[in-house]
Amino acid sequence: MDKKKTVKKTASAKKEKKKTVKKKVKRELEKKVKKEVKKEAKREVKKEAKKKYIEAIGRRKEAVARVRLIKDKPGFVINEKTMEEYFSLQGSHKKILDPFKVTNLENSFFVSVKTNGGGITGQVEAIRLGISRCLVKIDEKLKPALKKAGFLTRDARIVERKKYGLKKARKAAQWSKR
């Protein structure tokens, strides 16, 4: 009699274990599906966000500028500052806005820029290259005018590396005959 009860108890315990395991597996699958759905939703949001602006990267020497053009009310933001706050020189403002003047698209875009590295001139020219690349992405017909003005050319001059045995890239110690 005791054997039958213990057999029934173990059988019912096994059934309960199976049920709990099934529930756990089901929960895990539901979690995975939810994660996948969230990932796909994020991808779709990113795709829609990309449609809202055109982005390009400009570089010069050590300076890098990520430029975004938004077809919105006109404005200019560089590293969360206005252009006048970030670059105090008027010559740099002119250089940055040159691609718009060449293509006759002044005051038609909101420009957002994240820039770092290099100096003032390097950053200005990196921004100018980024803006020019964005304009070409918007309309391929603008490319000849920008190319003729020299705004689509990447200035690849960078600092030459220091060589061993020398003081700088090319500077050597003073040589004496005796």
N, CA, C and O of each residue as an XYZ file, in Angstrom:
712
protein
N       0.811     -1.189      0.000
C       0.000      0.000      0.000
C       0.859      1.259      0.000
O       0.612      2.207     -0.745
N       1.845      1.239      0.834
C       2.749      2.385      0.902
C       3.479      2.595     -0.429
O       3.739      3.724     -0.845
N       3.800      1.481     -1.080
C       4.509      1.584     -2.349
C       3.648      2.285     -3.394
O       4.156      3.093     -4.171
N       2.344      1.984     -3.420
C       1.450      2.593     -4.400
C       1.343      4.091     -4.156
O       1.335      4.874     -5.106
N       1.261      4.494     -2.905
C       1.172      5.914     -2.571
C       2.446      6.655     -2.979
O       2.394      7.748     -3.542
N       3.582      6.040     -2.684
C       4.845      6.701     -3.033
C       5.016      6.784     -4.548
O       5.531      7.778     -5.060
N       4.590      5.753     -5.262
C       4.672      5.764     -6.723
C       3.779      6.868     -7.272
O       4.175      7.595     -8.183
N       2.543      6.997     -6.704
C       1.625      8.044     -7.148
C       2.200      9.426     -6.839
O       2.092     10.347     -7.648
N       2.812      9.561     -5.658
C       3.394     10.838     -5.274
C       4.547     11.225     -6.207
O       4.648     12.372     -6.643
N       5.409     10.254     -6.502
C       6.535     10.556     -7.388
C       6.051     10.858     -8.804
O       6.603     11.724     -9.483
N       5.021     10.144     -9.243
C       4.481     10.397    -10.579
C       3.869     11.797    -10.642
O       4.078     12.531    -11.608
N       3.112     12.157     -9.602
C       2.507     13.494     -9.590
C       3.598     14.573     -9.453
O       3.473     15.650    -10.036
N       4.651     14.293     -8.698
C       5.762     15.229     -8.556
C       6.462     15.423     -9.907
O       6.855     16.536    -10.257
N       6.612     14.330    -10.658
C       7.238     14.415    -11.974
C       6.384     15.261    -12.910
O       6.910     16.075    -13.669
N       5.076     15.073    -12.858
C       4.167     15.845    -13.699
C       4.251     17.336    -13.366
O       4.272     18.187    -14.256
N       4.297     17.631    -12.070
C       4.415     19.026    -11.645
C       5.740     19.634    -12.109
O       5.782     20.787    -12.537
N       6.816     18.856    -12.022
C       8.116     19.336    -12.482
C       8.073     19.645    -13.975
O       8.590     20.665    -14.431
N       7.439     18.731    -14.730
C       7.330     18.946    -16.170
C       6.559     20.235    -16.461
O       6.932     21.012    -17.339
N       5.472     20.447    -15.704
C       4.660     21.642    -15.904
C       5.472     22.905    -15.601
O       5.426     23.879    -16.352
N       6.213     22.873    -14.492
C       7.009     24.050    -14.138
C       8.111     24.298    -15.168
O       8.394     25.443    -15.520
N       8.733     23.210    -15.651
C       9.770     23.351    -16.676
C       9.160     23.940    -17.943
O       9.743     24.830    -18.562
N       7.982     23.440    -18.328
C       7.304     23.967    -19.515
C       6.989     25.450    -19.345
O       7.158     26.229    -20.283
N       6.533     25.846    -18.159
C       6.226     27.238    -17.890
C       7.482     28.111    -17.996
O       7.446     29.202    -18.565
N       8.603     27.608    -17.434
C       9.858     28.346    -17.495
C      10.321     28.535    -18.942
O      10.732     29.624    -19.342
N      10.244     27.444    -19.719
C      10.650     27.506    -21.120
C       9.766     28.497    -21.873
O      10.248     29.284    -22.687
N       8.469     28.444    -21.589
C       7.521     29.352    -22.231
C       7.854     30.810    -21.906
O       7.849     31.667    -22.790
N       8.145     31.084    -20.625
C       8.510     32.443    -20.198
C       9.776     32.926    -20.907
O       9.845     34.061    -21.378
N      10.780     32.041    -20.974
C      12.029     32.403    -21.640
C      11.805     32.725    -23.123
O      12.364     33.686    -23.651
N      10.984     31.910    -23.778
C      10.678     32.159    -25.180
C       9.955     33.496    -25.349
O      10.252     34.260    -26.266
N       9.002     33.768    -24.455
C       8.284     35.031    -24.512
C       9.245     36.215    -24.327
O       9.127     37.228    -25.017
N      10.200     36.078    -23.388
C      11.190     37.137    -23.167
C      12.030     37.373    -24.424
O      12.281     38.514    -24.812
N      12.467     36.257    -25.063
C      13.276     36.384    -26.267
C      12.492     37.066    -27.379
O      13.018     37.929    -28.082
N      11.233     36.677    -27.533
C      10.396     37.278    -28.567
C      10.209     38.768    -28.296
O      10.279     39.582    -29.216
N       9.970     39.126    -27.028
C       9.814     40.538    -26.675
C      11.077     41.330    -26.992
O      11.001     42.443    -27.514
N      12.252     40.750    -26.674
C      13.518     41.419    -26.953
C      13.688     41.647    -28.452
O      14.109     42.722    -28.879
N      13.356     40.625    -29.253
C      13.478     40.744    -30.701
C      12.539     41.820    -31.244
O      12.914     42.601    -32.118
N      11.318     41.850    -30.715
C      10.353     42.857    -31.146
C      10.863     44.249    -30.800
O      10.749     45.169    -31.611
N      11.428     44.414    -29.595
C      11.981     45.705    -29.193
C      13.131     46.116    -30.105
O      13.228     47.277    -30.503
N      14.011     45.153    -30.438
C      15.137     45.451    -31.321
C      14.646     45.912    -32.689
O      15.165     46.877    -33.248
N      13.641     45.217    -33.226
C      13.118     45.596    -34.535
C      12.457     46.974    -34.475
O      12.568     47.766    -35.410
N      11.774     47.247    -33.372
C      11.146     48.565    -33.215
C      12.217     49.656    -33.181
O      12.049     50.713    -33.789
N      13.316     49.400    -32.471
C      14.411     50.371    -32.413
C      15.003     50.600    -33.802
O      15.315     51.732    -34.171
N      15.156     49.497    -34.583
C      15.696     49.630    -35.933
C      14.793     50.502    -36.798
O      15.263     51.353    -37.553
N      13.495     50.275    -36.673
C      12.544     51.062    -37.454
C      12.603     52.533    -37.059
O      12.546     53.414    -37.918
N      12.717     52.798    -35.757
C      12.815     54.186    -35.287
C      14.083     54.830    -35.841
O      14.058     55.981    -36.278
N      15.191     54.088    -35.824
C      16.439     54.617    -36.350
C      16.318     54.905    -37.840
O      16.817     55.924    -38.318
N      15.649     54.002    -38.587
C      15.464     54.235    -40.013
C      14.657     55.504    -40.254
O      14.991     56.303    -41.129
N      13.599     55.684    -39.479
C      12.779     56.881    -39.623
C      13.572     58.135    -39.242
O      13.440     59.182    -39.876
N      14.403     58.010    -38.192
C      15.218     59.156    -37.773
C      16.224     59.509    -38.871
O      16.514     60.683    -39.099
N      16.746     58.499    -39.541
C      17.696     58.759    -40.617
C      17.028     59.484    -41.772
O      17.670     60.274    -42.465
N      15.772     59.228    -41.981
C      15.056     59.880    -43.068
C      14.875     61.368    -42.787
O      14.694     62.155    -43.716
N      14.922     61.756    -41.529
C      14.672     63.138    -41.152
C      15.855     64.049    -41.441
O      15.676     65.259    -41.576
N      17.062     63.496    -41.539
C      18.239     64.324    -41.784
C      19.233     63.599    -42.680
O      19.183     62.379    -42.836
N      20.129     64.369    -43.259
C      21.201     63.825    -44.081
C      22.495     64.056    -43.320
O      22.761     65.161    -42.847
N      23.297     63.005    -43.208
C      24.514     63.083    -42.409
C      25.736     62.783    -43.260
O      25.688     61.938    -44.155
N      26.828     63.477    -42.978
C      28.108     63.221    -43.638
C      29.233     63.588    -42.682
O      29.047     64.343    -41.728
N      30.401     63.034    -42.965
C      31.570     63.298    -42.121
C      32.616     64.041    -42.941
O      32.899     63.684    -44.084
N      33.184     65.081    -42.336
C      34.266     65.823    -42.959
C      35.498     65.736    -42.079
O      35.401     65.754    -40.852
N      36.666     65.640    -42.721
C      37.910     65.555    -41.956
C      38.963     66.467    -42.566
O      38.980     66.704    -43.774
N      39.835     66.970    -41.711
C      41.027     67.692    -42.157
C      42.062     67.595    -41.055
O      41.773     67.899    -39.898
N      43.282     67.167    -41.412
C      44.336     66.911    -40.436
C      43.787     66.043    -39.313
O      43.351     64.922    -39.573
N      43.795     66.521    -38.081
C      43.285     65.733    -36.955
C      41.824     66.044    -36.643
O      41.231     65.392    -35.784
N      41.239     67.017    -37.315
C      39.863     67.447    -37.025
C      38.856     66.557    -37.740
O      39.040     66.184    -38.898
N      37.785     66.224    -37.020
C      36.691     65.429    -37.571
C      35.391     66.152    -37.246
O      35.191     66.613    -36.122
N      34.503     66.247    -38.242
C      33.210     66.909    -38.045
C      32.100     66.018    -38.582
O      32.124     65.623    -39.747
N      31.119     65.698    -37.724
C      29.921     64.961    -38.159
C      28.819     65.991    -38.370
O      28.373     66.639    -37.423
N      28.391     66.134    -39.603
C      27.451     67.185    -39.984
C      26.099     66.565    -40.319
O      26.024     65.562    -41.029
N      25.035     67.172    -39.800
C      23.666     66.758    -40.114
C      22.899     67.961    -40.649
O      22.856     69.015    -40.014
N      22.295     67.792    -41.820
C      21.450     68.831    -42.401
C      19.997     68.409    -42.254
O      19.618     67.299    -42.627
N      19.189     69.310    -41.704
C      17.775     69.035    -41.485
C      16.978     70.073    -42.266
O      17.175     71.277    -42.101
N      16.082     69.597    -43.112
C      15.246     70.515    -43.919
C      14.177     71.072    -42.993
O      13.057     70.566    -42.935
N      14.536     72.104    -42.285
C      13.690     72.680    -41.239
C      13.922     74.185    -41.256
O      14.417     74.736    -42.240
N      13.572     74.823    -40.192
C      13.884     76.253    -40.105
C      15.402     76.427    -40.068
O      16.101     75.592    -39.493
N      15.929     77.512    -40.679
C      17.381     77.680    -40.740
C      18.002     77.915    -39.365
O      17.391     78.530    -38.491
N      19.203     77.425    -39.192
C      19.940     77.609    -37.949
C      21.263     76.877    -38.021
O      21.528     76.139    -38.970
N      22.091     77.087    -37.013
C      23.418     76.472    -37.003
C      23.823     76.166    -35.569
O      23.838     77.063    -34.726
N      24.154     74.897    -35.279
C      24.603     74.491    -33.944
C      25.876     73.682    -34.091
O      25.921     72.706    -34.840
N      26.918     74.097    -33.366
C      28.184     73.357    -33.352
C      28.473     72.986    -31.914
O      28.668     73.865    -31.075
N      28.504     71.708    -31.617
C      28.735     71.201    -30.257
C      27.854     71.907    -29.225
O      28.342     72.382    -28.199
N      26.562     71.970    -29.506
C      25.550     72.605    -28.644
C      25.791     74.100    -28.408
O      25.312     74.651    -27.417
N      26.522     74.756    -29.301
C      26.723     76.200    -29.222
C      26.385     76.796    -30.582
O      26.396     76.102    -31.599
N      26.085     78.088    -30.585
C      25.866     78.740    -31.873
C      27.207     78.899    -32.581
O      28.270     78.790    -31.970
N      27.130     79.158    -33.882
C      28.363     79.311    -34.657
C      29.174     80.498    -34.149
O      30.403     80.434    -34.114
N      28.497     81.590    -33.752
C      29.196     82.776    -33.268
C      29.914     82.505    -31.942
O      30.997     83.037    -31.696
N      29.300     81.671    -31.087
C      29.937     81.325    -29.801
C      31.131     80.402    -30.012
O      32.161     80.557    -29.357
N      30.995     79.441    -30.928
C      32.039     78.433    -31.103
C      33.232     78.977    -31.894
O      34.383     78.764    -31.513
N      32.952     79.684    -33.002
C      34.014     80.295    -33.799
C      33.821     81.804    -33.762
O      32.865     82.323    -34.338
N      34.722     82.509    -33.090
C      34.558     83.955    -32.936
C      35.013     84.738    -34.170
O      34.609     85.888    -34.347
N      35.835     84.145    -35.014
C      36.350     84.858    -36.190
C      35.323     84.857    -37.330
O      34.711     83.829    -37.622
N      35.142     86.008    -37.964
C      34.181     86.130    -39.063
C      34.632     85.349    -40.297
O      33.799     84.857    -41.059
N      35.927     85.237    -40.493
C      36.446     84.488    -41.648
C      36.043     83.021    -41.605
O      35.772     82.405    -42.635
N      36.008     82.471    -40.390
C      35.609     81.067    -40.263
C      34.124     80.899    -40.560
O      33.721     79.876    -41.113
N      33.300     81.888    -40.202
C      31.861     81.823    -40.518
C      31.670     81.779    -42.026
O      30.874     80.998    -42.547
N      32.423     82.641    -42.721
C      32.312     82.707    -44.180
C      32.712     81.378    -44.809
O      32.039     80.890    -45.717
N      33.818     80.786    -44.324
C      34.287     79.509    -44.861
C      33.247     78.410    -44.679
O      33.025     77.600    -45.578
N      32.611     78.389    -43.504
C      31.619     77.357    -43.214
C      30.399     77.500    -44.121
O      29.850     76.502    -44.589
N      29.977     78.736    -44.369
C      28.765     78.977    -45.156
C      29.002     79.010    -46.663
O      28.045     79.118    -47.430
N      30.259     78.919    -47.102
C      30.580     78.963    -48.532
C      29.832     77.918    -49.368
O      29.334     78.276    -50.436
N      29.722     76.658    -48.954
C      28.995     75.683    -49.789
C      27.542     76.089    -50.058
O      27.014     75.825    -51.138
N      26.898     76.731    -49.078
C      25.520     77.178    -49.272
C      25.471     78.337    -50.273
O      24.552     78.423    -51.087
N      26.478     79.234    -50.203
C      26.503     80.376    -51.116
C      26.743     79.920    -52.554
O      26.119     80.434    -53.483
N      27.649     78.953    -52.736
C      27.964     78.454    -54.079
C      26.739     77.789    -54.709
O      26.519     77.914    -55.913
N      25.943     77.085    -53.904
C      24.775     76.353    -54.415
C      23.472     77.145    -54.302
O      22.410     76.634    -54.658
N      23.539     78.376    -53.814
C      22.353     79.236    -53.628
C      21.297     78.585    -52.733
O      20.104     78.657    -53.027
N      21.730     77.958    -51.656
C      20.820     77.326    -50.696
C      20.950     77.954    -49.308
O      20.768     77.273    -48.299
N      21.262     79.238    -49.255
C      21.427     79.909    -47.972
C      20.102     79.923    -47.203
O      19.034     80.084    -47.794
N      20.183     79.755    -45.893
C      19.015     79.796    -44.993
C      17.922     78.791    -45.373
O      16.734     79.084    -45.237
N      18.322     77.614    -45.848
C      17.315     76.608    -46.178
C      17.465     75.330    -45.367
O      16.645     74.421    -45.494
N      18.519     75.243    -44.519
C      18.744     74.043    -43.712
C      19.102     74.419    -42.283
O      19.691     75.467    -42.018
N      18.723     73.521    -41.362
C      19.228     73.589    -39.991
C      20.442     72.677    -39.960
O      20.347     71.503    -40.318
N      21.573     73.201    -39.538
C      22.824     72.447    -39.546
C      23.233     72.129    -38.118
O      23.368     73.022    -37.282
N      23.428     70.840    -37.851
C      23.891     70.384    -36.542
C      25.247     69.714    -36.734
O      25.392     68.823    -37.570
N      26.240     70.148    -35.955
C      27.606     69.653    -36.127
C      28.173     69.185    -34.800
O      28.020     69.855    -33.778
N      28.825     68.040    -34.820
C      29.638     67.573    -33.699
C      31.060     67.502    -34.227
O      31.341     66.762    -35.170
N      31.953     68.267    -33.625
C      33.321     68.299    -34.105
C      34.304     68.169    -32.951
O      34.033     68.599    -31.830
N      35.453     67.566    -33.249
C      36.510     67.457    -32.245
C      37.849     67.257    -32.940
O      37.907     66.921    -34.123
N      38.908     67.468    -32.195
C      40.254     67.284    -32.711
C      40.727     68.481    -33.512
O      39.931     69.308    -33.955
N      42.032     68.556    -33.689
C      42.606     69.603    -34.517
C      42.470     70.982    -33.918
O      42.196     71.134    -32.728
N      42.666     71.988    -34.757
C      42.545     73.371    -34.320
C      41.340     74.022    -34.969
O      40.487     73.347    -35.546
N      41.280     75.334    -34.870
C      40.131     76.080    -35.391
C      40.017     75.914    -36.906
O      38.950     75.565    -37.410
N      41.088     76.157    -37.623
C      41.052     76.069    -39.086
C      40.724     74.653    -39.549
O      39.939     74.465    -40.478
N      41.319     73.669    -38.905
C      41.042     72.278    -39.268
C      39.579     71.932    -39.082
O      38.977     71.289    -39.942
N      38.995     72.356    -37.955
C      37.586     72.082    -37.692
C      36.689     72.804    -38.686
O      35.697     72.243    -39.151
N      37.037     74.062    -39.017
C      36.231     74.835    -39.970
C      36.209     74.133    -41.326
O      35.149     73.981    -41.933
N      37.367     73.711    -41.794
C      37.431     73.070    -43.104
C      36.811     71.673    -43.087
O      36.276     71.222    -44.100
N      36.879     70.992    -41.955
C      36.202     69.688    -41.834
C      34.685     69.876    -41.908
O      33.989     69.088    -42.548
N      34.178     70.920    -41.253
C      32.741     71.222    -41.296
C      32.330     71.568    -42.726
O      31.290     71.117    -43.204
N      33.146     72.366    -43.400
C      32.836     72.753    -44.785
C      32.758     71.520    -45.687
O      31.861     71.420    -46.524
N      33.689     70.584    -45.521
C      33.669     69.351    -46.310
C      32.428     68.520    -45.989
O      31.799     67.970    -46.893
N      32.074     68.428    -44.706
C      30.886     67.667    -44.315
C      29.616     68.262    -44.900
O      28.755     67.531    -45.389
N      29.493     69.586    -44.853
C      28.313     70.254    -45.424
C      28.239     69.995    -46.924
O      27.166     69.709    -47.455
N      29.381     70.096    -47.612
C      29.416     69.867    -49.055
C      28.984     68.445    -49.389
O      28.229     68.231    -50.337
N      29.452     67.488    -48.627
C      29.068     66.088    -48.865
C      27.571     65.878    -48.637
O      26.926     65.138    -49.380
N      27.026     66.522    -47.621
C      25.580     66.435    -47.367
C      24.793     67.006    -48.545
O      23.810     66.410    -48.985
N      25.221     68.153    -49.049
C      24.520     68.779    -50.167
C      24.554     67.893    -51.412
O      23.582     67.838    -52.165
N      25.671     67.201    -51.625
C      25.762     66.284    -52.765
C      24.812     65.099    -52.567
O      24.211     64.619    -53.528
N      24.678     64.629    -51.325
C      23.729     63.541    -51.046
C      22.294     63.988    -51.328
O      21.474     63.202    -51.805
N      21.998     65.247    -51.032
C      20.653     65.772    -51.257
C      20.371     65.894    -52.749
O      19.325     65.455    -53.227
N      21.314     66.497    -53.491
C      21.116     66.715    -54.922
C      22.439     66.516    -55.648
O      23.378     67.287    -55.453
N      22.516     65.493    -56.475
C      23.743     65.155    -57.195
C      24.137     66.252    -58.197
O      25.298     66.339    -58.597
N      23.174     67.085    -58.599
C      23.446     68.143    -59.578
C      24.326     69.263    -59.007
O      24.892     70.056    -59.760
N      24.438     69.323    -57.692
C      25.256     70.364    -57.053
C      26.743     70.012    -57.056
O      27.586     70.864    -56.779
N      27.060     68.755    -57.369
C      28.435     68.274    -57.268
C      29.432     69.066    -58.125
O      30.495     69.423    -57.616
N      29.138     69.359    -59.415
C      30.135     70.092    -60.213
C      30.488     71.464    -59.636
O      31.656     71.852    -59.633
N      29.491     72.198    -59.148
C      29.763     73.530    -58.591
C      30.625     73.435    -57.335
O      31.557     74.219    -57.154
N      30.310     72.471    -56.466
C      31.084     72.298    -55.232
C      32.498     71.799    -55.537
O      33.463     72.206    -54.890
N      32.605     70.913    -56.531
C      33.909     70.374    -56.902
C      34.794     71.481    -57.483
O      35.985     71.558    -57.180
N      34.195     72.339    -58.323
C      34.942     73.441    -58.937
C      35.460     74.408    -57.876
O      36.564     74.939    -57.996
N      34.641     74.637    -56.818
C      35.063     75.532    -55.732
C      36.086     74.875    -54.812
O      36.699     75.555    -53.988
N      36.282     73.556    -54.940
C      37.280     72.836    -54.139
C      36.776     72.413    -52.770
O      37.571     72.152    -51.867
N      35.443     72.344    -52.607
C      34.878     72.000    -51.300
C      34.712     70.501    -51.083
O      34.438     70.070    -49.963
N      34.874     69.697    -52.140
C      34.718     68.243    -51.996
C      36.061     67.526    -51.911
O      36.109     66.296    -51.898
N      37.150     68.289    -51.853
C      38.475     67.696    -51.785
C      38.903     67.541    -50.341
O      38.881     68.506    -49.577
N      39.291     66.338    -49.963
C      39.761     66.061    -48.608
C      41.221     66.461    -48.525
O      42.047     65.934    -49.269
N      41.554     67.383    -47.635
C      42.932     67.806    -47.427
C      43.597     66.752    -46.544
O      43.376     66.716    -45.334
N      44.402     65.905    -47.153
C      44.930     64.735    -46.469
C      46.242     64.981    -45.728
O      46.851     64.037    -45.225
N      46.685     66.237    -45.654
C      47.953     66.504    -44.985
C      47.830     66.231    -43.490
O      46.984     66.810    -42.809
N      48.665     65.361    -42.998
C      48.677     65.046    -41.571
C      50.119     65.128    -41.068
O      51.058     65.191    -41.861
N      50.280     65.126    -39.783
C      51.613     65.227    -39.186
C      52.393     63.943    -39.475
O      51.893     62.834    -39.288
N      53.637     64.127    -39.940
C      54.493     62.988    -40.229
C      54.969     62.371    -38.918
O      55.221     63.083    -37.946
N      55.090     61.055    -38.893
C      55.464     60.400    -37.654
C      56.939     60.606    -37.326
O      57.757     60.824    -38.219
N      57.270     60.535    -36.041
C      58.649     60.668    -35.583
C      59.387     59.369    -35.894
O      58.861     58.276    -35.683
N      60.617     59.504    -36.400
C      61.432     58.323    -36.684
C      62.454     58.121    -35.567
O      62.920     59.073    -34.940
N      62.786     56.857    -35.340
C      63.752     56.563    -34.284
C      65.132     57.078    -34.684
O      65.485     57.084    -35.863
N      65.900     57.506    -33.697
C      67.233     58.054    -33.959
C      67.207     59.537    -34.288
O      68.258     60.174    -34.368
N      66.008     60.097    -34.481
C      65.885     61.516    -34.779
C      65.116     62.199    -33.654
O      64.453     61.548    -32.847
N      65.221     63.536    -33.619
C      64.533     64.267    -32.560
C      63.059     64.474    -32.885
O      62.205     64.429    -31.999
N      62.766     64.703    -34.177
C      61.383     64.830    -34.642
C      61.249     63.975    -35.896
O      62.021     63.036    -36.089
N      60.285     64.288    -36.744
C      60.087     63.480    -37.942
C      61.322     63.492    -38.840
O      61.720     62.457    -39.375
N      61.929     64.683    -39.003
C      63.110     64.786    -39.863
C      64.308     65.452    -39.187
O      65.426     65.366    -39.696
N      64.092     66.110    -38.058
C      65.171     66.841    -37.394
C      66.142     65.860    -36.732
O      65.750     65.010    -35.932
N      67.401     66.005    -37.086
C      68.430     65.147    -36.511
C      69.299     65.962    -35.555
O      69.248     67.192    -35.543
N      70.088     65.259    -34.764
C      71.025     65.930    -33.885
C      72.109     66.611    -34.757
O      72.387     66.177    -35.875
N      72.700     67.673    -34.220
C      73.717     68.409    -34.998
C      74.905     67.491    -35.263
O      75.396     66.817    -34.358
N      75.357     67.473    -36.511
C      76.478     66.617    -36.894
C      77.782     67.431    -36.848
O      77.838     68.559    -37.338
N      78.785     66.864    -36.275
C      80.078     67.549    -36.280
C      81.111     66.598    -36.870
O      81.067     65.384    -36.671
N      82.043     67.200    -37.606
C      83.047     66.374    -38.283
C      84.001     65.741    -37.290
O      84.409     64.592    -37.456
N      84.365     66.506    -36.233
C      85.336     65.982    -35.256
C      84.737     65.930    -33.881
O      85.405     65.518    -32.933
